[in-house]
Amino acid sequence: MATILSVAKYIQSRFDNISSMKLQKLTYYSQAWNLVWEERELFHEDFEAWANGPVSPDLYARHRGEFLIHPQMFDDIPDDLTEIEKENIDKVLVHYGDKTAQWLSDLTHIEYPWENTRQLACVEDGERCSAIITKGEMHLYYSGL
């Protein structure tokens, strides 16, 4: 099975420059839509309902302190995605790839999985939150769109 880092590496390879926030959101949407289309997770790692939208702590640990993602960040990550996984990620990139990081963040803020997770954690806008956005909530919400 792929990891979030192999998905991030694949997404990064499709852009000349990509910000860390945009990469986080594109990996989130790749996971969400793979849950819908394939009825299974793309990778095991979770997303937390951070103030700026869904963030994977595992991916964040890789790019912490960096605004732009550099290909060298993923040199040690194998290319282990299947063709179907790549096709699904490419579909996500066609739909969301031309959007700005802020636009993607704003979109996640009006969608149920992030909003509900923060509400259940009883955090206000802008507050830190490490509550996990469950894959079940992601699947339920995005399969209804």
Long-range contacts (C-beta under 8 A, 24 or more apart in sequence): 1-41, 1-43, 1-44, 2-42, 2-43, 2-80, 2-81, 2-82, 2-85, 3-43, 3-44, 3-45, 3-58, 3-77, 3-80, 4-31, 4-43, 4-45, 4-56, 4-58, 4-59, 5-58, 5-59, 5-62, 5-74, 5-77, 6-43, 6-77, 6-78, 6-79, 6-80, 6-81, 7-31, 7-42, 7-43, 7-81, 7-85, 7-89, 8-59, 8-62, 8-69, 8-74, 8-77, 9-74, 9-77, 9-79, 10-79, 10-81, 10-86, 10-89, 11-89, 11-93, 12-69, 12-71, 12-73, 12-74, 13-71, 14-90, 14-93, 14-97, 15-97, 17-68, 17-69, 18-68, 18-69, 19-67, 19-68, 19-69, 19-101, 20-60, 20-63, 20-66, 20-67, 20-68, 20-69, 21-52, 21-53, 21-101, 21-102, 21-104, 21-105, 22-100, 22-101, 22-104, 23-59, 23-63, 23-69, 24-53, 24-54, 24-55, 24-56, 24-59, 24-60, 25-53, 25-54, 25-96, 25-101, 25-104, 25-105, 25-107, 25-108, 26-92, 26-93, 26-96, 26-97, 26-104, 27-56, 27-59, 28-53, 28-54, 28-56, 28-108, 29-92, 29-95, 29-96, 29-104, 30-88, 30-89, 30-92, 31-135, 31-138, 32-113, 32-138, 32-139, 32-141, 32-142, 33-88, 33-91, 33-92, 33-142, 34-85, 34-88, 34-89, 35-135, 35-138, 35-139, 35-142, 35-143, 36-139, 36-142, 36-143, 37-88, 38-84, 38-88, 41-135, 42-85, 42-88, 42-89, 46-132, 46-133, 46-135, 47-132, 47-133, 48-129, 48-130, 48-131, 48-132, 48-133, 49-114, 49-117, 49-118, 49-121, 49-123, 49-129, 49-131, 49-132, 49-133, 50-128, 50-129, 50-130, 51-125, 51-126, 51-127, 51-128, 51-129, 52-105, 53-104, 53-105, 53-108, 53-109, 53-114, 54-108, 54-113, 54-114, 54-133, 57-130, 111-141, 112-137, 112-141, 113-137, 113-138, 113-141
